[in-house]
């Protein structure tokens, strides 16, 4: 269900990253300008490092450097940046151990990136106690509350960010919050308004990604393709746009273009989620050996993420299921559910229970995901298959039909299977 959003907590902290050159005071006072440089580095990490060479005791810029490392890790899919971010936070706190809201925000962004959402929530709340007017703290808090499944608290944090600093970061979170509650039209309208105010190629591309993903999740292939194409015209290097385009190409029957597009995406950003999607396409194309090779790469990427302090039971579950290991998948899914109760996690646990042959138990979690309000074809499909396994044919076929109505292209393997299941009572695990 989760679409490309500012959920890592890093991208949204543009002001914190920019603080390497102009640092805002803790209560929004005038920026403290960095000394002029003949050629200031464009990269936020390099910019922060340059500032720190001049002013090594600048605790705000140490925090900004941490955020920049988190963002670099997100963009490059290289979690080895996270220990660097942790060290930068430590340096910031060494200079200013108390009253350091910027370091707490950076620590929260890092925790979100590692999927330690409970810790991110604590850090963000502590930051708001120091500075109740810091929009970045509420951005981190919104991300954490969203992923923890605390719907009302997430909405409140998003609203606070909007009140403090309306802009692309807040609009993206508000749009995602609306989408999770099934208000797709309102979510789309908000991102269109954000696009109207976007100026830079990256911001335009980002808005187009969101609009494309909203259209995709609603089954509007033509609109999704139009948004991805328009976004690539503005920001040709965007990996998220290239991924959206490749996914749309497959749905439109342009399989070779789709496979070439995913090969490019996974070279640029070899995140386990992208690599798993590529493997699924390869398998659907009958290229089993290549799909298996991609699964090995996804497994290696997941290990790298966990070695850098990350936790991701959703990916762990998907990898175990792909490897034909339902016991490990269920262990991963249960552990993730113990950490957070987002609808994605409920759906994940229900699906793992189904593959473990425990459909009666699985039904509860699959219904929890569907009843969250999010209009997800994947949720509906999983519920339908579980119901069919339990002999509830009427309810199953209704939910399978719902999945295909919401998005007939939702999966290159599961969407065709949903059509097959609708034609008869057989169940394929």
C-alpha positions in Angstrom: 0.0 0.0 0.0 2.8 2.4 0.9 3.6 4.6 -2.0 6.6 6.8 -2.6 6.3 9.3 0.2 8.5 11.3 2.5 8.4 8.5 5.1 12.0 8.1 5.8 12.0 11.4 7.7 15.0 12.7 5.9 13.9 14.3 2.6 11.4 16.5 4.4 14.1 18.0 6.6 15.2 20.3 3.8 15.6 23.2 6.2 17.7 21.1 8.5 20.0 20.1 5.6 20.2 23.6 4.2 21.2 24.6 7.7 24.7 23.7 6.8 24.8 27.1 5.1 22.1 29.0 7.0 21.1 27.7 10.4 17.8 28.6 11.9 17.7 29.4 15.6 15.7 27.1 17.9 12.7 29.3 17.9 12.7 30.3 14.2 15.0 33.3 14.6 16.9 34.8 11.7 19.3 32.5 10.0 23.0 32.5 11.0 24.7 32.8 7.7 27.8 30.7 7.0 30.9 32.5 5.8 30.9 33.1 2.1 32.8 30.5 0.0 34.1 30.9 -3.5 32.4 27.7 -4.6 30.1 26.2 -2.0 29.7 22.5 -2.5 26.2 21.6 -3.9 26.1 18.2 -2.0 24.6 18.7 1.4 27.1 16.4 3.0 30.0 18.3 1.5 28.4 21.6 2.3 28.1 20.6 6.0 31.6 19.3 6.1 32.9 22.5 4.7 31.1 24.5 7.3 32.4 22.3 10.1 36.0 22.7 8.9 35.5 26.4 9.5 33.4 26.1 12.7 34.0 22.6 14.2 31.9 23.5 17.3 28.7 24.3 15.3 26.3 21.8 16.9 23.5 22.7 14.5 25.6 21.8 11.5 26.6 18.5 13.0 22.9 17.7 13.2 22.4 18.9 9.7 25.3 16.6 8.6 23.5 13.7 10.2 20.3 14.4 8.3 22.3 14.8 5.1 23.9 11.3 5.6 20.4 9.8 6.2 19.2 11.4 3.0 22.2 10.2 1.1 21.5 6.7 2.4 18.0 6.9 1.1 19.0 8.2 -2.3 21.8 5.7 -2.9 20.2 2.8 -1.1 23.5 2.5 0.9 22.7 2.1 4.6 26.4 2.4 5.5 25.6 6.1 5.6 23.6 5.5 8.8 26.5 4.9 11.2 28.1 8.1 9.8 24.8 9.9 10.6 24.9 8.4 14.1 28.4 9.7 14.6 27.4 13.2 13.4 24.5 13.3 15.9 26.9 12.2 18.7 29.2 15.1 17.8 26.3 17.5 17.9 25.3 16.3 21.3 28.9 16.4 22.6 29.0 20.1 21.9 25.5 20.8 23.2 24.2 17.9 25.3 21.0 19.6 26.5 18.4 21.7 24.7 19.6 20.4 21.3 16.3 20.0 19.4 18.2 19.8 16.1 20.2 16.7 17.2 17.0 15.0 18.4 15.3 15.7 15.1 18.3 14.2 13.3 18.3 11.2 15.6 14.6 10.8 14.9 15.1 10.9 11.1 17.8 8.3 11.5 15.6 6.1 13.6 12.8 6.4 11.0 15.3 5.5 8.2 16.3 2.4 10.2 12.6 1.6 10.8 12.9 2.0 14.5 9.7 4.0 14.6 9.1 3.8 18.3 12.5 5.4 19.0 11.9 8.0 16.3 8.6 8.9 18.0 10.4 9.4 21.4 13.1 11.6 19.8 10.6 13.7 18.0 8.5 14.2 21.1 11.5 15.2 23.0 12.4 17.7 20.3 9.0 19.3 20.4 9.3 19.8 24.2 12.4 21.9 23.5 10.9 23.7 20.6 7.2 23.4 20.0 7.5 25.5 16.8 9.9 23.2 15.0 8.2 21.9 11.9 10.9 19.3 11.2 10.2 17.6 14.6 6.6 17.3 13.7 7.6 15.8 10.3 9.6 13.1 12.0 6.8 12.6 14.5 4.2 12.3 11.7 6.3 9.6 9.9 6.8 7.6 13.1 3.2 7.8 14.2 2.0 6.8 10.7 4.2 3.7 10.6 3.4 2.7 14.2 -0.3 2.7 13.1 -1.3 5.6 15.5 -3.7 7.1 13.0 -5.1 10.0 15.1 -1.7 11.0 16.4 -0.2 10.9 12.9 -2.9 13.1 11.5 -2.4 15.6 14.4 1.3 15.7 13.8 0.8 16.3 10.1 -1.7 19.1 10.8 0.8 20.7 13.2 3.5 20.6 10.5 1.1 22.2 8.0 0.3 24.9 10.5 3.9 25.7 11.2 5.3 25.4 7.7 2.9 24.7 4.8 4.9 23.4 1.9 5.8 20.3 -0.1 7.0 18.3 2.8 3.8 18.9 4.8 1.6 18.5 1.7 3.1 15.1 0.9 2.5 13.8 4.4 -1.0 15.2 4.4 -1.7 13.6 1.1 -0.5 10.2 2.3 -2.5 10.6 5.5 -5.6 11.1 3.5 -4.9 8.2 1.2 -4.4 5.9 4.1 -7.9 6.8 5.2 -9.4 6.1 1.8 -9.7 9.8 0.8 -8.0 9.4 -2.6 -9.7 12.4 -4.3 -8.6 14.7 -1.5 -5.1 13.3 -1.5 -4.8 13.8 -5.2 -6.1 17.4 -5.0 -3.6 18.2 -2.3 -0.7 16.9 -4.4 -2.0 18.9 -7.4 -1.9 22.0 -5.3 1.7 21.1 -4.3 2.6 20.7 -7.9 1.3 24.1 -8.7 3.7 25.6 -6.3 6.7 23.4 -7.1 9.6 25.2 -8.9 12.7 23.1 -8.9 12.9 20.0 -11.2 13.3 17.7 -8.2 10.2 19.1 -6.5 8.2 18.9 -9.7 9.4 15.3 -10.2 8.5 14.4 -6.7 4.9 15.7 -7.0 4.5 13.8 -10.3 5.7 10.6 -8.6 3.0 11.1 -5.9 0.3 11.8 -8.4 1.4 8.9 -10.6 1.3 6.5 -7.7 -2.1 7.7 -6.6 -3.4 7.1 -10.1 -1.7 3.8 -10.3 -3.2 2.6 -7.0 -6.6 3.7 -8.3 -6.1 1.6 -11.5 -5.8 4.6 -13.8 -3.0 3.5 -16.0 -3.3 6.3 -18.5 -3.1 9.0 -15.9 -0.3 7.2 -14.0 1.8 7.0 -17.2 1.1 10.7 -18.0 2.3 11.8 -14.6 5.5 9.6 -14.8 6.3 10.9 -18.3 5.8 14.5 -17.2 7.9 14.0 -14.1 10.7 12.5 -16.1 10.6 15.4 -18.5 11.3 17.7 -15.5 13.6 15.4 -13.5 15.1 12.6 -15.8 17.3 11.2 -13.1 14.5 10.4 -10.6 14.7 6.7 -9.7 11.1 6.8 -8.3 9.8 8.1 -11.6 11.8 5.5 -13.6 10.3 2.8 -11.4 6.8 4.1 -11.9 7.3 4.2 -15.7 8.7 0.7 -15.7 5.7 -0.6 -13.7 3.3 1.2 -16.1 5.1 -0.2 -19.1 4.5 -3.8 -17.9 0.9 -3.1 -17.3 0.6 -1.7 -20.8 2.1 -4.8 -22.3 5.6 -3.3 -23.0 7.4 -6.1 -21.2 10.8 -5.6 -22.6 10.7 -1.9 -21.8 9.5 -2.7 -18.3 12.3 -5.2 -17.7 14.9 -2.8 -19.1 13.5 0.0 -16.9 13.7 -2.1 -13.7 17.2 -3.2 -14.5 18.1 0.5 -14.7 16.2 1.3 -11.5 17.9 -1.5 -9.5 21.3 -0.4 -10.8 20.7 3.1 -9.6 19.0 2.2 -6.3 19.3 -1.5 -5.3 16.9 -1.3 -2.5 15.4 -4.7 -1.5 11.9 -3.5 -2.4 12.9 -2.5 -5.9 14.9 -5.6 -6.5 12.0 -7.8 -5.3 9.7 -6.0 -7.7 12.2 -6.7 -10.5 12.4 -10.4 -9.5 8.6 -10.6 -9.7 8.6 -9.2 -13.2 11.4 -11.6 -14.3 9.5 -14.5 -12.9 6.3 -13.4 -14.7 8.3 -13.2 -17.9 9.5 -16.8 -17.4 13.1 -15.8 -16.6 13.3 -17.9 -13.5 17.1 -18.1 -13.1 17.4 -14.3 -13.4 14.6 -13.8 -10.9 16.4 -16.1 -8.4 19.6 -14.1 -8.9 17.7 -10.9 -8.1 16.3 -12.5 -4.9 19.9 -13.2 -3.8 20.7 -9.5 -4.4 17.7 -8.5 -2.4 18.7 -10.8 0.4 22.2 -9.3 0.4 20.7 -5.8 0.5 18.5 -6.7 3.4 21.4 -8.0 5.3 23.3 -4.8 4.7 20.4 -2.8 6.0 20.1 -4.8 9.2 23.9 -4.8 9.7 23.7 -1.0 9.6 21.1 -1.0 12.5 17.9 -1.3 10.4 14.9 -3.5 11.1 12.5 -4.5 8.3 10.1 -7.4 9.0 8.1 -6.6 5.8 11.1 -7.3 3.6 12.1 -10.2 5.7 8.7 -11.8 5.3 8.7 -11.2 1.5 12.2 -12.7 1.1 11.3 -15.7 3.2 8.1 -16.3 1.2 10.0 -16.0 -2.0 12.5 -18.6 -0.7 9.7 -21.0 0.2 10.2 -20.7 3.9 6.8 -20.0 5.5 8.1 -20.6 9.1 10.7 -17.8 8.8 8.2 -15.6 7.1 5.8 -16.0 9.9 8.5 -15.3 12.5 9.5 -12.1 10.7 5.8 -11.0 10.3 5.0 -11.6 14.0 8.1 -9.7 15.1 7.1 -6.7 12.9 3.5 -6.8 14.3 5.0 -6.7 17.8 6.7 -3.4 16.9 3.9 -1.6 15.1 0.3 -2.0 13.9 0.3 -0.2 10.5 -2.2 -1.7 8.0 0.7 -2.9 5.9 2.0 -4.9 8.8 -1.5 -6.4 9.5 -1.7 -7.4 5.8 1.8 -8.9 5.9 1.1 -11.0 9.0 -2.2 -12.2 7.5 -0.4 -13.3 4.3 2.4 -15.0 6.3 -0.2 -16.9 8.3 -2.0 -18.0 5.1 1.2 -19.4 3.7 1.8 -21.2 7.0 -1.6 -22.9 6.6 -3.2 -20.9 9.4 -6.0 -19.3 7.5 -8.5 -19.0 10.4 -6.0 -16.8 12.3 -4.9 -15.1 9.1 -8.5 -13.8 8.5 -8.4 -11.5 11.4 -5.3 -9.6 10.3 -6.3 -9.5 6.6 -9.6 -7.9 7.7 -7.8 -5.4 9.9 -5.8 -4.2 6.9 -8.9 -3.9 4.7 -10.9 -2.3 7.4 -8.2 0.4 7.9 -9.9 2.4 5.2 -7.0 2.3 2.7 -8.2 1.4 -0.8 -5.6 -1.3 -1.5 -5.9 -3.9 -4.2 -3.3 -6.0 -2.5 -5.1 -6.0 0.8 -8.4 -7.0 -0.9 -6.6 -9.8 -2.9 -5.0 -11.3 0.2 -8.3 -11.2 2.1 -10.0 -12.9 -0.9 -7.5 -15.7 -1.1 -7.7 -16.4 2.6 -11.5 -16.4 2.5 -11.3 -18.8 -0.4 -9.0 -21.1 1.6 -11.6 -21.1 4.4 -14.4 -22.1 1.9 -16.1 -18.6 2.1 -16.5 -18.6 -1.7 -19.0 -15.7 -2.0 -17.0 -13.3 0.2 -13.8 -14.4 -1.4 -15.0 -13.7 -4.9 -16.4 -10.3 -3.9 -13.0 -9.3 -2.4 -11.1 -10.6 -5.4 -13.3 -8.6 -7.7 -12.7 -5.6 -5.5 -9.0 -6.0 -5.9 -9.2 -6.0 -9.7 -11.6 -3.1 -9.7 -9.3 -1.0 -7.5 -6.3 -1.7 -9.7 -6.3 -4.5 -12.3 -2.5 -4.1 -12.6 -1.7 -4.3 -8.9 0.8 -7.3 -9.3 2.2 -9.0 -12.4 1.7 -12.4 -10.8 -1.2 -11.9 -8.3 -3.5 -9.9 -10.6 -3.7 -12.7 -13.2 -4.1 -15.2 -10.4 -7.1 -13.2 -9.0 -8.7 -13.5 -12.4 -8.2 -17.2 -12.4 -9.5 -17.6 -8.9 -12.7 -15.7 -9.8 -13.4 -18.3 -12.5 -13.4 -21.1 -10.0 -13.1 -22.1 -6.3 -9.5 -23.5 -6.5 -6.9 -21.8 -4.4 -3.2 -21.5 -5.3 -0.8 -20.6 -2.5 
